[in-house]
Amino acid sequence: MSTGAGVSTIPEVIARMEAIDAALPRKDGIAIFDRLYLQVTRAVDSASAGTEFENKEFVDRLDVVFAGLYFDAEATIDSGASCPVAWRPLVETRSQTREPIQFALAGMAAHINHDLPIAVFTTSEEFGLPVEDDSAIHRDFQRVDGLLATVETQVARWFDTGLIADIEDVTPQKTDEAIAMWSLAGARDVAWDHAKILWGLRHAGPIREAYLDGLARTTELAARAMLV
């Protein structure tokens, strides 16, 4: 399982996001998503310092594997490799004119709806821990939901102040409306359910691959809808 350009720690994840931000034009759609992801990662990393996890090693590893899937998708821009299906809407429109929040949410859809279930499954398999409700790793997953709930309220302000996108490109009403329709915790809950299904299908071969393909395709459609 690739974790993206040799990244293996949270500080390395943050450094890689900073490098992507520095390398891309400020109004590039991927750059906008990257800056949002970077701010969320910094905020959660800071908040988690005061949080007691039952398996902190698992939580940290999950964050790295999760970020690695984004880094692998972003790397296809220059490598010429085939872009993962779920990421194609954002990659294909990255240079077009859109509201910054559209790019951000299309990236969030690809990353949470598609990548997070795979990251949970991959990390669970690595640790030999089943993806089960009310397990230690599930309770830790939900603790992260609590940290993200505080971050979610900051997102509109990040756009309004120009931290994520140039102020002249932001339509505050559209930003507020888009964020109101998006639930980070809700999306993560669905991702956990997908991870449980993947765990149940881990020995199912072609059925598991078909499920993954369906997940990628439905995520692609959701991301494209956000970019209309």
Summary of the structure (lengths in Angstrom):
residues: 228
radius of gyration: 16.8
end to end distance: 32.9
largest distance: 51.2
contacts: 738
relative contact order: 0.15
helix: 74%
strand: 0%
